[in-house]
Amino acid sequence: MRIAALFPSIFIFMMRAACAGSIEDDAYGAFEFFCIEKIHDISRFAELFPPIGFVEVSATEAQPFLSGRSGKVWMGKTQNTRLLIAETEEKACSLFAPDASASEVEKVFRKNAVFSELHSEKIGTEIEHTFAVSQRDSAGGADIHVVVLLKYSSLQTVNGIELTSMLATEFPDAEKNWPRLP
């Protein structure tokens, strides 16, 4: 009964994944769909992931991806790549794309997202960019506003990227930075 309500979402994600052209497109497309568009449904990931072949990672194996928070981690594959998606009790959603070129995912993000860059920082070999992101709700609801963090290594020999989104309600002073949607 409840799973039937998820079929449109599952279908949309599968169509996006089938049309994606690269590992980086898959990574950003999955992040945009699950961690931005579905951020309000984060508690329903347990229903959404199994029909598309994602499996829950054990609590012990999930810990490195949860950064000390409580939550769950799901692992799956698209046509082109492996992905891990973490959901926390604080309503944060992270996508880990270990096979993706971080610079290419960042290019896809900058090309497709409506954002204001809030902060950039290099700590050792790790690069972090923080953005205020606005997106229209595909279901016709209120516009979605999230803070997005892109984190990756500056070393050319290290692939992979972590993208994290958090609801705007966690950052009340960031409201003035939300980009206007066209």
OpenMM code with the backbone's topology and positions (N, CA, C; nanometers):
from openmm import Vec3, app, unit

residues = "MET ARG ILE ALA ALA LEU PHE PRO SER ILE PHE ILE PHE MET MET ARG ALA ALA CYS ALA GLY SER ILE GLU ASP ASP ALA TYR GLY ALA PHE GLU PHE PHE CYS ILE GLU LYS ILE HIS ASP ILE SER ARG PHE ALA GLU LEU PHE PRO PRO ILE GLY PHE VAL GLU VAL SER ALA THR GLU ALA GLN PRO PHE LEU SER GLY ARG SER GLY LYS VAL TRP MET GLY LYS THR GLN ASN THR ARG LEU LEU ILE ALA GLU THR GLU GLU LYS ALA CYS SER LEU PHE ALA PRO ASP ALA SER ALA SER GLU VAL GLU LYS VAL PHE ARG LYS ASN ALA VAL PHE SER GLU LEU HIS SER GLU LYS ILE GLY THR GLU ILE GLU HIS THR PHE ALA VAL SER GLN ARG ASP SER ALA GLY GLY ALA ASP ILE HIS VAL VAL VAL LEU LEU LYS TYR SER SER LEU GLN THR VAL ASN GLY ILE GLU LEU THR SER MET LEU ALA THR GLU PHE PRO ASP ALA GLU LYS ASN TRP PRO ARG LEU PRO".split()
positions = [
    Vec3(0.0814, -0.1189, 0.0000),
    Vec3(0.0000, 0.0000, 0.0000),
    Vec3(0.0862, 0.1259, 0.0000),
    Vec3(0.1767, 0.1406, 0.1016),
    Vec3(0.2615, 0.2598, 0.1058),
    Vec3(0.3634, 0.2591, -0.0072),
    Vec3(0.4096, 0.1399, -0.0466),
    Vec3(0.5091, 0.1315, -0.1524),
    Vec3(0.4520, 0.1823, -0.2843),
    Vec3(0.3228, 0.1647, -0.3060),
    Vec3(0.2614, 0.2134, -0.4301),
    Vec3(0.2744, 0.3644, -0.4429),
    Vec3(0.2693, 0.4343, -0.3323),
    Vec3(0.2839, 0.5798, -0.3353),
    Vec3(0.4249, 0.6207, -0.3753),
    Vec3(0.5218, 0.5309, -0.3600),
    Vec3(0.6602, 0.5617, -0.3943),
    Vec3(0.6939, 0.5321, -0.5396),
    Vec3(0.6098, 0.4595, -0.6118),
    Vec3(0.6403, 0.4227, -0.7490),
    Vec3(0.6745, 0.5417, -0.8383),
    Vec3(0.6021, 0.6537, -0.8308),
    Vec3(0.6419, 0.7667, -0.9154),
    Vec3(0.7843, 0.8134, -0.8863),
    Vec3(0.8239, 0.8198, -0.7598),
    Vec3(0.9595, 0.8610, -0.7232),
    Vec3(1.0626, 0.7616, -0.7743),
    Vec3(1.0338, 0.6334, -0.7557),
    Vec3(1.1262, 0.5293, -0.8014),
    Vec3(1.1413, 0.5368, -0.9521),
    Vec3(1.0313, 0.5537, -1.0226),
    Vec3(1.0343, 0.5619, -1.1683),
    Vec3(1.1171, 0.6818, -1.2141),
    Vec3(1.0974, 0.7973, -1.1512),
    Vec3(1.1723, 0.9177, -1.1893),
    Vec3(1.3215, 0.8961, -1.1694),
    Vec3(1.3608, 0.8407, -1.0540),
    Vec3(1.5024, 0.8168, -1.0296),
    Vec3(1.5597, 0.7199, -1.1319),
    Vec3(1.4889, 0.6112, -1.1611),
    Vec3(1.5392, 0.5122, -1.2562),
    Vec3(1.5520, 0.5714, -1.3956),
    Vec3(1.4593, 0.6583, -1.4338),
    Vec3(1.4683, 0.7233, -1.5651),
    Vec3(1.5883, 0.8184, -1.5689),
    Vec3(1.6096, 0.8943, -1.4630),
    Vec3(1.7258, 0.9835, -1.4572),
    Vec3(1.8543, 0.9031, -1.4672),
    Vec3(1.8623, 0.7936, -1.3945),
    Vec3(1.9832, 0.7113, -1.3950),
    Vec3(2.0064, 0.6495, -1.5322),
    Vec3(1.8999, 0.6073, -1.5978),
    Vec3(1.9128, 0.5468, -1.7298),
    Vec3(1.9580, 0.6484, -1.8342),
    Vec3(1.9220, 0.7744, -1.8149),
    Vec3(1.9566, 0.8792, -1.9111),
    Vec3(2.0901, 0.9456, -1.8811),
    Vec3(2.1430, 0.9237, -1.7627),
    Vec3(2.2691, 0.9873, -1.7254),
    Vec3(2.3805, 0.9336, -1.8133),
    Vec3(2.4793, 1.0190, -1.8394),
    Vec3(2.5824, 0.9805, -1.9336),
    Vec3(2.7154, 0.9423, -1.8729),
    Vec3(2.7396, 0.9735, -1.7458),
    Vec3(2.8705, 0.9468, -1.6889),
    Vec3(2.8575, 0.9158, -1.5401),
    Vec3(2.9680, 0.8726, -1.4828),
    Vec3(2.9730, 0.8485, -1.3389),
    Vec3(2.9360, 0.9753, -1.2643),
    Vec3(2.9910, 1.0872, -1.3099),
    Vec3(2.9691, 1.2152, -1.2428),
    Vec3(2.8238, 1.2604, -1.2561),
    Vec3(2.7628, 1.2392, -1.3727),
    Vec3(2.6209, 1.2712, -1.3903),
    Vec3(2.5350, 1.1853, -1.2982),
    Vec3(2.5690, 1.0566, -1.2871),
    Vec3(2.4956, 0.9665, -1.1976),
    Vec3(2.5073, 1.0143, -1.0535),
    Vec3(2.6293, 1.0496, -1.0132),
    Vec3(2.6518, 1.0917, -0.8743),
    Vec3(2.5722, 1.2174, -0.8432),
    Vec3(2.5831, 1.3196, -0.9279),
    Vec3(2.5093, 1.4425, -0.8989),
    Vec3(2.3582, 1.4209, -0.9117),
    Vec3(2.3152, 1.3433, -1.0115),
    Vec3(2.1729, 1.3165, -1.0287),
    Vec3(2.1125, 1.2469, -0.9076),
    Vec3(2.1844, 1.1487, -0.8524),
    Vec3(2.1360, 1.0794, -0.7322),
    Vec3(2.1338, 1.1746, -0.6132),
    Vec3(2.2377, 1.2578, -0.5998),
    Vec3(2.2410, 1.3551, -0.4902),
    Vec3(2.1252, 1.4538, -0.5023),
    Vec3(2.1059, 1.5065, -0.6210),
    Vec3(1.9981, 1.6037, -0.6417),
    Vec3(1.8620, 1.5411, -0.6100),
    Vec3(1.8419, 1.4181, -0.6553),
    Vec3(1.7130, 1.3522, -0.6348),
    Vec3(1.6898, 1.3159, -0.4877),
    Vec3(1.7834, 1.2429, -0.4271),
    Vec3(1.7620, 1.1953, -0.2908),
    Vec3(1.7888, 1.3013, -0.1848),
    Vec3(1.8983, 1.3741, -0.1987),
    Vec3(1.9426, 1.4626, -0.0908),
    Vec3(1.8925, 1.6063, -0.1029),
    Vec3(1.8358, 1.6419, -0.2165),
    Vec3(1.7741, 1.7745, -0.2272),
    Vec3(1.6233, 1.7577, -0.2456),
    Vec3(1.5850, 1.6958, -0.3565),
    Vec3(1.4420, 1.6842, -0.3870),
    Vec3(1.3645, 1.6035, -0.2825),
    Vec3(1.4243, 1.4984, -0.2294),
    Vec3(1.3566, 1.4106, -0.1326),
    Vec3(1.3999, 1.4365, 0.0120),
    Vec3(1.4635, 1.5494, 0.0399),
    Vec3(1.5136, 1.5778, 0.1740),
    Vec3(1.4016, 1.5764, 0.2784),
    Vec3(1.2821, 1.6159, 0.2399),
    Vec3(1.1707, 1.6142, 0.3350),
    Vec3(1.1183, 1.4720, 0.3593),
    Vec3(1.1556, 1.3785, 0.2717),
    Vec3(1.1128, 1.2391, 0.2843),
    Vec3(1.2243, 1.1497, 0.3357),
    Vec3(1.3265, 1.2080, 0.3952),
    Vec3(1.4440, 1.1315, 0.4363),
    Vec3(1.4076, 1.0131, 0.5262),
    Vec3(1.3051, 1.0268, 0.6062),
    Vec3(1.2651, 0.9166, 0.6953),
    Vec3(1.2017, 0.8013, 0.6165),
    Vec3(1.1723, 0.8218, 0.4885),
    Vec3(1.1113, 0.7165, 0.4062),
    Vec3(1.2128, 0.6445, 0.3173),
    Vec3(1.3427, 0.6769, 0.3332),
    Vec3(1.4441, 0.6118, 0.2509),
    Vec3(1.4397, 0.4600, 0.2647),
    Vec3(1.4080, 0.4107, 0.3831),
    Vec3(1.4017, 0.2656, 0.4048),
    Vec3(1.2987, 0.1998, 0.3130),
    Vec3(1.1973, 0.2748, 0.2715),
    Vec3(1.0969, 0.2228, 0.1786),
    Vec3(1.1391, 0.2455, 0.0345),
    Vec3(1.2107, 0.3526, 0.0101),
    Vec3(1.2462, 0.3927, -0.1264),
    Vec3(1.3630, 0.3139, -0.1841),
    Vec3(1.4622, 0.2801, -0.1021),
    Vec3(1.5841, 0.2208, -0.1547),
    Vec3(1.5746, 0.0745, -0.1970),
    Vec3(1.5136, -0.0158, -0.1200),
    Vec3(1.5126, -0.1569, -0.1614),
    Vec3(1.4573, -0.1825, -0.3023),
    Vec3(1.3499, -0.1162, -0.3455),
    Vec3(1.3006, -0.1439, -0.4813),
    Vec3(1.3982, -0.1058, -0.5929),
    Vec3(1.4964, -0.0188, -0.5644),
    Vec3(1.5936, 0.0182, -0.6675),
    Vec3(1.7282, -0.0504, -0.6446),
    Vec3(1.7302, -0.1486, -0.5533),
    Vec3(1.8495, -0.2300, -0.5351),
    Vec3(1.9509, -0.1785, -0.4343),
    Vec3(1.9181, -0.0743, -0.3589),
    Vec3(2.0083, -0.0269, -0.2548),
    Vec3(1.9857, -0.1103, -0.1290),
    Vec3(2.0945, -0.1437, -0.0594),
    Vec3(2.0849, -0.2222, 0.0626),
    Vec3(2.1414, -0.1423, 0.1794),
    Vec3(2.0858, -0.1672, 0.2971),
    Vec3(2.1334, -0.0982, 0.4161),
    Vec3(2.2657, -0.1592, 0.4621),
    Vec3(2.3597, -0.0729, 0.4953),
    Vec3(2.4908, -0.1132, 0.5445),
    Vec3(2.4789, -0.1382, 0.6953),
    Vec3(2.5531, -0.2348, 0.7465),
    Vec3(2.5474, -0.2642, 0.8904),
    Vec3(2.5882, -0.1406, 0.9704),
    Vec3(2.5415, -0.1335, 1.0940),
    Vec3(2.5708, -0.0184, 1.1808),
    Vec3(2.7212, 0.0027, 1.1969),
    Vec3(2.7965, -0.1043, 1.2098),
    Vec3(2.9418, -0.0937, 1.2257),
    Vec3(3.0067, -0.0361, 1.0996),
    Vec3(2.9686, -0.0885, 0.9836),
    Vec3(3.0252, -0.0394, 0.8575),
    Vec3(2.9773, 0.1013, 0.8241),
    Vec3(2.8633, 0.1435, 0.8774),
    Vec3(2.8070, 0.2751, 0.8474),
    Vec3(2.8766, 0.3885, 0.9211),
    Vec3(2.9381, 0.3594, 1.0356),
    Vec3(2.9935, 0.4647, 1.1215),
    Vec3(3.0864, 0.5633, 1.0510),
    Vec3(3.1801, 0.5208, 0.9668),
    Vec3(3.2678, 0.6196, 0.9019),
    Vec3(3.1929, 0.7198, 0.8132),
    Vec3(3.0748, 0.6827, 0.7677),
    Vec3(2.9979, 0.7691, 0.6784),
    Vec3(2.8985, 0.8574, 0.7529),
    Vec3(2.8820, 0.8346, 0.8813),
    Vec3(2.7859, 0.9110, 0.9608),
    Vec3(2.8516, 1.0207, 1.0451),
    Vec3(2.9827, 1.0275, 1.0454),
    Vec3(3.0574, 1.1310, 1.1183),
    Vec3(3.0141, 1.1411, 1.2645),
    Vec3(2.9965, 1.0265, 1.3291),
    Vec3(2.9617, 1.0253, 1.4706),
    Vec3(2.8155, 1.0512, 1.5014),
    Vec3(2.7323, 1.0636, 1.4009),
    Vec3(2.5893, 1.0877, 1.4227),
    Vec3(2.5124, 0.9563, 1.4142),
    Vec3(2.3881, 0.9586, 1.4590),
    Vec3(2.2995, 0.8434, 1.4448),
    Vec3(2.2334, 0.8504, 1.3083),
    Vec3(2.2180, 0.7369, 1.2441),
    Vec3(2.1530, 0.7342, 1.1141),
    Vec3(2.1722, 0.6013, 1.0450),
    Vec3(2.1472, 0.6001, 0.9161),
    Vec3(2.1593, 0.4790, 0.8352),
    Vec3(2.2355, 0.5114, 0.7074),
    Vec3(2.3001, 0.4089, 0.6530),
    Vec3(2.3732, 0.4227, 0.5270),
    Vec3(2.3228, 0.3152, 0.4319),
    Vec3(2.3024, 0.3562, 0.3072),
    Vec3(2.2540, 0.2668, 0.2027),
    Vec3(2.3578, 0.2602, 0.0920),
    Vec3(2.3776, 0.1422, 0.0363),
    Vec3(2.4752, 0.1222, -0.0691),
    Vec3(2.4039, 0.0665, -0.1921),
    Vec3(2.4431, 0.1182, -0.3079),
    Vec3(2.3832, 0.0684, -0.4306),
    Vec3(2.4655, 0.1057, -0.5514),
    Vec3(2.4157, 0.0664, -0.6668),
    Vec3(2.4851, 0.0940, -0.7925),
    Vec3(2.3870, 0.1529, -0.8915),
    Vec3(2.4383, 0.2427, -0.9731),
    Vec3(2.3631, 0.2875, -1.0894),
    Vec3(2.4219, 0.2115, -1.2079),
    Vec3(2.3841, 0.2485, -1.3265),
    Vec3(2.4393, 0.1829, -1.4449),
    Vec3(2.5906, 0.2043, -1.4529),
    Vec3(2.6396, 0.3175, -1.4000),
    Vec3(2.7794, 0.3544, -1.4167),
    Vec3(2.8677, 0.3491, -1.2925),
    Vec3(2.8101, 0.3514, -1.1726),
    Vec3(2.8948, 0.3699, -1.0547),
    Vec3(2.8339, 0.3147, -0.9265),
    Vec3(2.9170, 0.3095, -0.8231),
    Vec3(2.8741, 0.2712, -0.6885),
    Vec3(2.8452, 0.3992, -0.6100),
    Vec3(2.7447, 0.3934, -0.5225),
    Vec3(2.7083, 0.5088, -0.4404),
    Vec3(2.6761, 0.4633, -0.2993),
    Vec3(2.7039, 0.5499, -0.2030),
    Vec3(2.6583, 0.5313, -0.0653),
    Vec3(2.5796, 0.6555, -0.0297),
    Vec3(2.4644, 0.6362, 0.0320),
    Vec3(2.3825, 0.7492, 0.0748),
    Vec3(2.3562, 0.7335, 0.2239),
    Vec3(2.3902, 0.8380, 0.2984),
    Vec3(2.3723, 0.8368, 0.4440),
    Vec3(2.2614, 0.9327, 0.4817),
    Vec3(2.1771, 0.8900, 0.5738),
    Vec3(2.0726, 0.9761, 0.6299),
    Vec3(2.0957, 0.9822, 0.7795),
    Vec3(2.0874, 1.1013, 0.8365),
    Vec3(2.1072, 1.1133, 0.9804),
    Vec3(1.9777, 1.1579, 1.0467),
    Vec3(1.9728, 1.1386, 1.1772),
    Vec3(1.8554, 1.1813, 1.2540),
    Vec3(1.8408, 1.3332, 1.2513),
    Vec3(1.9482, 1.4046, 1.2196),
    Vec3(1.9429, 1.5503, 1.2110),
    Vec3(1.8920, 1.5978, 1.0750),
    Vec3(1.8402, 1.5061, 0.9948),
    Vec3(1.7875, 1.5353, 0.8610),
    Vec3(1.8961, 1.5849, 0.7665),
    Vec3(2.0152, 1.5297, 0.7803),
    Vec3(2.1221, 1.5545, 0.6841),
    Vec3(2.1283, 1.4334, 0.5919),
    Vec3(2.1614, 1.4582, 0.4671),
    Vec3(2.1720, 1.3513, 0.3682),
    Vec3(2.3064, 1.3679, 0.2976),
    Vec3(2.3856, 1.2614, 0.2968),
    Vec3(2.5163, 1.2657, 0.2301),
    Vec3(2.5226, 1.1584, 0.1240),
    Vec3(2.5859, 1.1923, 0.0137),
    Vec3(2.6108, 1.0960, -0.0927),
    Vec3(2.7617, 1.0851, -0.1094),
    Vec3(2.8105, 0.9624, -0.1111),
    Vec3(2.9517, 0.9345, -0.1323),
    Vec3(2.9636, 0.8647, -0.2671),
    Vec3(3.0439, 0.9212, -0.3553),
    Vec3(3.0652, 0.8639, -0.4880),
    Vec3(3.2144, 0.8342, -0.5026),
    Vec3(3.2584, 0.7130, -0.4617),
    Vec3(3.4019, 0.6835, -0.4574),
    Vec3(3.4692, 0.6740, -0.5939),
    Vec3(3.3922, 0.6494, -0.6997),
    Vec3(3.4510, 0.6334, -0.8324),
    Vec3(3.4516, 0.7625, -0.9138),
    Vec3(3.3853, 0.8645, -0.8642),
    Vec3(3.3671, 0.9876, -0.9420),
    Vec3(3.4877, 1.0796, -0.9337),
    Vec3(3.5083, 1.1549, -1.0383),
    Vec3(3.6067, 1.2626, -1.0389),
    Vec3(3.5426, 1.3809, -0.9673),
    Vec3(3.6018, 1.4231, -0.8563),
    Vec3(3.5451, 1.5330, -0.7782),
    Vec3(3.5324, 1.6606, -0.8606),
    Vec3(3.6332, 1.6922, -0.9386),
    Vec3(3.6268, 1.8166, -1.0174),
    Vec3(3.5149, 1.8108, -1.1206),
    Vec3(3.4888, 1.6934, -1.1761),
    Vec3(3.3803, 1.6800, -1.2745),
    Vec3(3.2430, 1.6873, -1.2075),
    Vec3(3.2290, 1.6265, -1.0892),
    Vec3(3.1019, 1.6376, -1.0165),
    Vec3(3.0771, 1.7829, -0.9793),
    Vec3(3.1816, 1.8517, -0.9352),
    Vec3(3.1667, 1.9934, -0.9016),
    Vec3(3.1226, 2.0743, -1.0241),
    Vec3(3.1778, 2.0438, -1.1404),
    Vec3(3.1353, 2.1125, -1.2645),
    Vec3(2.9876, 2.0863, -1.2933),
    Vec3(2.9443, 1.9599, -1.2772),
    Vec3(2.8029, 1.9261, -1.3010),
    Vec3(2.7152, 2.0019, -1.2013),
    Vec3(2.7564, 2.0055, -1.0746),
    Vec3(2.6818, 2.0802, -0.9726),
    Vec3(2.6709, 2.2271, -1.0115),
    Vec3(2.7838, 2.2905, -1.0432),
    Vec3(2.7848, 2.4339, -1.0747),
    Vec3(2.7036, 2.4653, -1.2004),
    Vec3(2.6960, 2.3703, -1.2919),
    Vec3(2.6190, 2.3902, -1.4149),
    Vec3(2.4682, 2.3769, -1.3906),
    Vec3(2.4279, 2.2873, -1.3001),
    Vec3(2.2862, 2.2538, -1.2850),
    Vec3(2.2156, 2.3138, -1.1641),
    Vec3(2.2871, 2.3442, -1.0585),
    Vec3(2.2241, 2.3929, -0.9357),
    Vec3(2.2058, 2.5445, -0.9397),
    Vec3(2.1057, 2.5931, -0.8687),
    Vec3(2.0865, 2.7360, -0.8463),
    Vec3(2.1407, 2.7607, -0.7054),
    Vec3(2.2533, 2.8322, -0.6955),
    Vec3(2.3237, 2.8406, -0.5680),
    Vec3(2.3903, 2.9755, -0.5471),
    Vec3(2.4243, 3.0001, -0.4212),
    Vec3(2.5142, 3.1073, -0.3798),
    Vec3(2.6246, 3.0391, -0.3023),
    Vec3(2.7490, 3.0678, -0.3352),
    Vec3(2.8591, 3.0063, -0.2607),
    Vec3(2.8775, 3.0821, -0.1310),
    Vec3(2.8752, 3.0091, -0.0202),
    Vec3(2.8862, 3.0694, 0.1122),
    Vec3(3.0285, 3.0698, 0.1645),
    Vec3(3.1024, 2.9616, 0.1325),
    Vec3(3.2343, 2.9480, 0.1929),
    Vec3(3.3148, 2.8441, 0.1164),
    Vec3(3.4450, 2.8658, 0.1048),
    Vec3(3.5373, 2.7655, 0.0509),
    Vec3(3.6584, 2.7607, 0.1410),
    Vec3(3.7117, 2.6399, 0.1586),
    Vec3(3.8251, 2.6249, 0.2487),
    Vec3(3.9069, 2.5039, 0.2068),
    Vec3(4.0384, 2.5171, 0.2181),
    Vec3(4.1275, 2.4039, 0.1963),
    Vec3(4.1963, 2.3749, 0.3287),
    Vec3(4.1770, 2.2533, 0.3777),
    Vec3(4.2388, 2.2103, 0.5031),
    Vec3(4.3302, 2.0929, 0.4682),
    Vec3(4.4599, 2.1167, 0.4662),
    Vec3(4.5524, 2.0124, 0.4226),
    Vec3(4.5248, 1.9802, 0.2766),
    Vec3(4.4931, 1.8540, 0.2490),
    Vec3(4.4625, 1.8153, 0.1106),
    Vec3(4.3123, 1.8090, 0.0844),
    Vec3(4.2317, 1.8446, 0.1857),
    Vec3(4.0861, 1.8385, 0.1702),
    Vec3(4.0292, 1.9747, 0.1330),
    Vec3(3.9424, 1.9752, 0.0347),
    Vec3(3.8764, 2.0974, -0.0103),
    Vec3(3.7286, 2.0880, 0.0257),
    Vec3(3.6753, 2.1963, 0.0818),
    Vec3(3.5334, 2.2032, 0.1165),
    Vec3(3.4732, 2.3298, 0.0565),
    Vec3(3.3583, 2.3149, -0.0062),
    Vec3(3.2803, 2.4278, -0.0560),
    Vec3(3.1420, 2.4186, 0.0075),
    Vec3(3.0893, 2.5310, 0.0546),
    Vec3(2.9559, 2.5348, 0.1142),
    Vec3(2.8690, 2.6285, 0.0310),
    Vec3(2.7474, 2.5834, -0.0002),
    Vec3(2.6560, 2.6573, -0.0865),
    Vec3(2.5170, 2.6668, -0.0241),
    Vec3(2.4484, 2.7756, -0.0523),
    Vec3(2.3043, 2.7853, -0.0277),
    Vec3(2.2405, 2.7488, -0.1620),
    Vec3(2.1531, 2.6491, -0.1622),
    Vec3(2.0947, 2.5978, -0.2863),
    Vec3(1.9434, 2.6088, -0.2794),
    Vec3(1.8841, 2.6561, -0.3874),
    Vec3(1.7381, 2.6618, -0.4011),
    Vec3(1.6977, 2.5739, -0.5179),
    Vec3(1.5869, 2.5041, -0.5024),
    Vec3(1.5362, 2.4184, -0.6100),
    Vec3(1.3848, 2.4142, -0.6017),
    Vec3(1.3207, 2.4114, -0.7157),
    Vec3(1.1754, 2.3972, -0.7189),
    Vec3(1.1389, 2.2545, -0.6798),
    Vec3(1.0292, 2.2402, -0.6091),
    Vec3(0.9771, 2.1092, -0.5733),
    Vec3(0.9052, 2.0531, -0.6950),
    Vec3(0.9494, 1.9379, -0.7450),
    Vec3(0.8889, 1.8798, -0.8657),
    Vec3(0.7439, 1.8389, -0.8433),
    Vec3(0.7041, 1.8229, -0.7162),
    Vec3(0.5651, 1.7866, -0.6848),
    Vec3(0.4764, 1.9100, -0.6715),
    Vec3(0.5349, 2.0280, -0.6918),
    Vec3(0.4556, 2.1504, -0.6866),
    Vec3(0.4450, 2.2132, -0.5491),
    Vec3(0.5179, 2.1613, -0.4520),
    Vec3(0.5160, 2.2178, -0.3179),
    Vec3(0.6027, 2.3422, -0.3089),
    Vec3(0.6288, 2.3835, -0.1869),
    Vec3(0.7128, 2.5011, -0.1638),
    Vec3(0.8542, 2.4756, -0.2159),
    Vec3(0.9214, 2.5819, -0.2569),
    Vec3(1.0593, 2.5698, -0.3025),
    Vec3(1.1445, 2.5066, -0.1931),
    Vec3(1.2467, 2.4330, -0.2338),
    Vec3(1.3353, 2.3639, -0.1413),
    Vec3(1.4614, 2.4483, -0.1237),
    Vec3(1.5006, 2.4695, 0.0011),
    Vec3(1.6227, 2.5438, 0.0321),
    Vec3(1.7084, 2.4576, 0.1230),
    Vec3(1.8300, 2.4280, 0.0780),
    Vec3(1.9228, 2.3468, 0.1559),
    Vec3(2.0610, 2.4108, 0.1553),
    Vec3(2.1391, 2.3747, 0.2536),
    Vec3(2.2813, 2.4070, 0.2544),
    Vec3(2.3521, 2.2826, 0.2048),
    Vec3(2.4406, 2.2996, 0.1078),
    Vec3(2.5116, 2.1877, 0.0468),
    Vec3(2.6612, 2.2028, 0.0717),
    Vec3(2.7227, 2.0932, 0.1108),
    Vec3(2.8666, 2.0873, 0.1319),
    Vec3(2.9264, 1.9893, 0.0328),
    Vec3(3.0246, 2.0332, -0.0449),
    Vec3(3.1020, 1.9454, -0.1326),
    Vec3(3.2379, 1.9290, -0.0676),
    Vec3(3.2813, 1.8038, -0.0496),
    Vec3(3.4091, 1.7776, 0.0163),
    Vec3(3.4858, 1.6727, -0.0639),
    Vec3(3.6147, 1.7028, -0.0916),
    Vec3(3.6961, 1.6095, -0.1686),
    Vec3(3.8436, 1.6383, -0.1477),
    Vec3(3.9272, 1.5470, -0.1953),
    Vec3(4.0715, 1.5609, -0.1837),
    Vec3(4.1252, 1.6412, -0.3018),
    Vec3(4.2265, 1.7219, -0.2755),
    Vec3(4.2908, 1.7966, -0.3841),
    Vec3(4.3968, 1.7129, -0.4550),
    Vec3(4.4258, 1.5947, -0.4040),
    Vec3(4.5258, 1.5083, -0.4663),
    Vec3(4.4691, 1.4473, -0.5944),
    Vec3(4.5427, 1.4571, -0.7020),
    Vec3(4.4982, 1.4042, -0.8315),
    Vec3(4.4805, 1.2521, -0.8290),
    Vec3(4.5507, 1.1857, -0.7396),
    Vec3(4.5462, 1.0391, -0.7348),
    Vec3(4.4305, 0.9857, -0.6518),
    Vec3(4.3521, 1.0754, -0.5904),
    Vec3(4.2418, 1.0329, -0.5041),
    Vec3(4.1086, 1.0707, -0.5689),
    Vec3(4.0345, 0.9703, -0.6101),
    Vec3(3.9010, 0.9938, -0.6655),
    Vec3(3.7992, 1.0012, -0.5534),
    Vec3(3.6802, 1.0439, -0.5895),
    Vec3(3.5694, 1.0416, -0.4963),
    Vec3(3.5311, 1.1796, -0.4474),
    Vec3(3.4053, 1.1899, -0.4064),
    Vec3(3.3517, 1.3146, -0.3543),
    Vec3(3.2414, 1.2825, -0.2548),
    Vec3(3.2269, 1.3696, -0.1574),
    Vec3(3.1154, 1.3619, -0.0624),
    Vec3(3.0323, 1.4872, -0.0810),
    Vec3(2.9026, 1.4687, -0.1015),
    Vec3(2.8092, 1.5803, -0.1110),
    Vec3(2.7083, 1.5647, 0.0025),
    Vec3(2.6860, 1.6706, 0.0783),
    Vec3(2.5940, 1.6652, 0.1917),
    Vec3(2.4957, 1.7795, 0.1823),
    Vec3(2.3692, 1.7515, 0.2125),
    Vec3(2.2680, 1.8576, 0.2182),
    Vec3(2.2025, 1.8562, 0.3550),
    Vec3(2.1668, 1.9746, 0.4003),
    Vec3(2.0953, 1.9919, 0.5270),
    Vec3(1.9839, 2.0925, 0.5024),
    Vec3(1.8709, 2.0707, 0.5652),
    Vec3(1.7583, 2.1620, 0.5481),
    Vec3(1.7935, 2.3027, 0.5943),
    Vec3(1.7368, 2.3999, 0.5274),
    Vec3(1.7626, 2.5393, 0.5597),
    Vec3(1.7239, 2.5746, 0.7014),
    Vec3(1.6290, 2.5040, 0.7584),
    Vec3(1.5842, 2.5349, 0.8943),
    Vec3(1.6973, 2.5206, 0.9953),
    Vec3(1.8021, 2.4462, 0.9591),
    Vec3(1.9173, 2.4303, 1.0471),
    Vec3(2.0103, 2.5523, 1.0415),
    Vec3(1.9860, 2.6432, 0.9464),
    Vec3(2.0710, 2.7598, 0.9255),
    Vec3(1.9851, 2.8842, 0.9090),
    Vec3(1.9203, 2.9309, 1.0165),
    Vec3(1.8252, 3.0416, 1.0047),
    Vec3(1.8861, 3.1706, 0.9509),
    Vec3(2.0138, 3.1975, 0.9779),
    Vec3(2.0748, 3.3198, 0.9288),
    Vec3(2.1165, 3.3103, 0.7821),
    Vec3(2.1058, 3.1924, 0.7224),
    Vec3(2.1439, 3.1750, 0.5822),
    Vec3(2.0346, 3.2190, 0.4861),
    Vec3(1.9154, 3.2506, 0.5383),
    Vec3(1.8024, 3.2838, 0.4523),
    Vec3(1.8343, 3.3966, 0.3542),
    Vec3(1.9108, 3.4933, 0.3975),
    Vec3(1.9431, 3.6053, 0.3104),
    Vec3(2.0308, 3.5638, 0.1924),
    Vec3(2.0894, 3.4456, 0.1998),
    Vec3(2.1778, 3.3975, 0.0928),
    Vec3(2.1103, 3.3058, -0.0083),
    Vec3(1.9825, 3.2717, 0.0115),
    Vec3(1.9178, 3.1793, -0.0831),
    Vec3(1.9090, 3.2457, -0.2181),
    Vec3(1.9556, 3.1752, -0.3203),
    Vec3(1.9456, 3.2316, -0.4544),
    Vec3(1.8012, 3.2329, -0.5014),
    Vec3(1.7691, 3.3305, -0.5830),
    Vec3(1.6350, 3.3405, -0.6426),
    Vec3(1.6245, 3.2413, -0.7564),
    Vec3(1.5128, 3.1720, -0.7616),
    Vec3(1.4896, 3.0772, -0.8700),
    Vec3(1.4368, 3.1514, -0.9925),
    Vec3(1.4803, 3.1082, -1.1099),
    Vec3(1.4326, 3.1735, -1.2342),
    Vec3(1.2843, 3.1490, -1.2567),
] * unit.nanometer
topology = app.Topology()
chain = topology.addChain("A")
for resn in residues:
    res = topology.addResidue(resn, chain)
    for name in ("N", "CA", "C"):
        topology.addAtom(name, app.Element.getBySymbol(name[0]), res)
